[in-house]
């Protein structure tokens, strides 16, 4: 089978168009990923809570899907912001840092608002960070936030209004 000049130029044009599409998609994909990952954050309720007189604006993650997504793919977290994970009853909780590039600290909090323990978490680590005690809440903030304010286990948290029984 012989190829005519017209057939070859048509195939070449098709290949160029497909390469352009592939280039366009490869450049657009990271942008779409960021937009999609940030959409979940916009749907979470935000409330204020206080720890030792420090105000913290938190996103409330109280659904299973929100627990799973957590702070994944976030590139930044403002200084006095965090995410409060809410569970129906006290249990031993376990977290990991899959797809989370921010260094975080986590406070495990009992139903009565007492911080049971605070742990630092390494970005992108698949190693679980577990609470040693039964807790109902977990609060993730920028790493060092608790330490720089002298907040430690045993301190009381004033939970957001939606969490008061």
C-alpha positions as CSV (number, residue, x, y, z in Angstrom):
1,X,0.0,0.0,0.0
2,X,1.4,3.4,-0.9
3,X,0.5,6.6,0.9
4,X,-0.3,9.7,-1.0
5,X,1.0,13.1,0.0
6,X,-2.6,14.2,1.0
7,X,-3.0,11.1,3.2
8,X,0.4,11.7,5.0
9,X,-0.3,15.4,5.6
10,X,-3.7,14.6,7.0
11,X,-2.2,12.0,9.4
12,X,0.5,14.5,10.3
13,X,-2.1,17.1,11.1
14,X,-4.0,14.5,13.2
15,X,-0.9,13.7,15.2
16,X,-0.1,17.4,15.7
17,X,-3.7,18.0,17.0
18,X,-3.5,15.0,19.3
19,X,-0.1,16.2,20.7
20,X,-1.5,19.6,21.2
21,X,-4.5,18.0,23.1
22,X,-2.1,15.9,25.2
23,X,0.0,19.0,26.0
24,X,-3.1,21.0,26.9
25,X,-4.4,18.2,29.1
26,X,-1.1,17.7,30.8
27,X,-0.9,21.4,31.7
28,X,-4.5,21.6,32.7
29,X,-4.6,18.5,34.9
30,X,-2.6,19.9,37.8
31,X,-4.7,23.1,37.8
32,X,-7.9,21.0,37.9
33,X,-6.5,18.8,40.7
34,X,-5.9,21.9,42.8
35,X,-9.3,23.3,42.1
36,X,-11.1,20.0,42.8
37,X,-9.2,19.4,46.0
38,X,-9.9,22.9,47.3
39,X,-13.7,22.6,46.5
40,X,-14.2,20.2,49.5
41,X,-12.7,22.8,51.8
42,X,-15.2,25.4,50.7
43,X,-18.1,23.2,51.7
44,X,-17.0,22.6,55.3
45,X,-18.5,24.6,58.0
46,X,-16.1,27.0,59.7
47,X,-16.4,28.0,63.4
48,X,-14.3,29.6,66.1
49,X,-12.9,27.7,69.1
50,X,-10.6,28.7,71.9
51,X,-7.7,27.0,73.6
52,X,-6.1,28.8,76.6
53,X,-7.4,32.1,75.4
54,X,-6.2,31.6,71.8
55,X,-8.8,31.9,69.0
56,X,-8.7,29.3,66.3
57,X,-10.8,29.3,63.2
58,X,-11.5,25.6,62.3
59,X,-13.1,23.7,59.5
60,X,-15.5,21.1,60.9
61,X,-15.0,17.6,59.5
62,X,-17.8,15.5,60.9
63,X,-18.6,13.2,57.9
64,X,-16.6,10.1,56.9
65,X,-15.6,11.5,53.5
66,X,-14.4,14.7,55.3
67,X,-12.4,12.6,57.7
68,X,-10.8,10.7,54.8
69,X,-9.9,13.9,52.8
70,X,-8.7,15.9,55.8
71,X,-6.1,18.4,54.8
72,X,-4.8,16.4,51.8
73,X,-3.4,18.4,48.9
74,X,-3.5,21.7,50.8
75,X,-0.5,23.9,50.1
76,X,-1.0,26.2,53.1
77,X,-2.9,26.6,56.3
78,X,-3.2,30.1,57.8
79,X,-1.6,30.6,61.2
80,X,-4.7,30.5,63.4
81,X,-6.7,28.0,61.4
82,X,-7.1,24.2,61.6
83,X,-9.4,21.3,61.1
84,X,-11.5,19.8,63.8
85,X,-12.4,16.1,63.3
86,X,-15.6,15.2,65.1
87,X,-16.6,11.6,65.9
88,X,-20.0,10.3,67.3
89,X,-18.4,8.7,70.3
90,X,-15.0,8.4,72.0
91,X,-12.6,5.8,70.6
92,X,-8.9,5.5,69.9
93,X,-8.3,7.5,66.7
94,X,-5.6,6.9,64.0
95,X,-4.4,9.5,61.4
96,X,-1.8,9.4,58.6
97,X,-0.4,12.1,56.4
98,X,-1.0,10.5,52.9
99,X,-0.9,13.3,50.3
100,X,-0.6,15.9,53.0
101,X,2.4,18.2,52.4
102,X,2.0,20.4,55.4
103,X,3.8,19.6,58.6
104,X,1.0,19.4,61.2
105,X,0.5,18.9,64.9
106,X,-2.6,17.1,66.2
107,X,-4.3,17.3,69.5
108,X,-6.5,14.4,70.6
109,X,-9.4,15.8,72.7
110,X,-11.9,14.1,75.0
111,X,-15.7,14.7,74.9
112,X,-15.3,17.2,77.8
113,X,-12.8,19.3,75.9
114,X,-9.7,18.1,77.7
115,X,-6.6,17.7,75.5
116,X,-5.4,14.1,76.1
117,X,-2.2,14.3,74.0
118,X,-0.5,16.3,71.3
119,X,1.6,14.8,68.6
120,X,3.6,16.1,65.6
121,X,3.0,14.6,62.2
122,X,5.5,14.3,59.3
123,X,4.4,15.4,55.8
124,X,3.5,12.6,53.4
125,X,4.1,9.9,56.0
126,X,2.1,6.7,55.8
127,X,2.9,5.8,59.4
128,X,-0.2,6.0,61.6
129,X,-0.3,8.5,64.4
130,X,-2.7,7.1,67.0
131,X,-4.3,8.4,70.2
132,X,-3.2,6.4,73.2
133,X,-6.5,7.2,74.9
134,X,-10.2,7.3,74.0
135,X,-11.1,10.7,72.5
136,X,-14.0,12.2,70.5
137,X,-12.1,15.0,68.6
138,X,-8.9,15.5,66.8
139,X,-7.6,19.0,66.0
140,X,-5.0,19.5,63.2
141,X,-3.0,22.8,63.1
142,X,0.3,23.9,61.7
143,X,3.2,22.1,63.4
144,X,4.4,24.0,66.4
145,X,1.2,25.9,67.0
146,X,0.5,24.3,70.3
147,X,4.1,24.4,71.5
148,X,4.6,28.1,70.7
149,X,1.5,29.0,72.8
150,X,2.4,26.7,75.7
151,X,-0.6,24.5,75.1
152,X,-0.2,20.9,76.3
153,X,-2.1,17.8,77.4
154,X,-4.5,18.5,80.2
155,X,-5.5,22.0,78.9
156,X,-9.2,22.6,78.2
157,X,-10.6,23.5,74.8
158,X,-13.7,25.6,74.3
159,X,-15.3,23.7,71.5
160,X,-17.2,25.4,68.7
161,X,-20.9,26.2,69.3
162,X,-22.1,23.3,67.0
163,X,-20.2,20.8,69.3
164,X,-21.7,21.9,72.6
165,X,-24.1,19.3,74.0
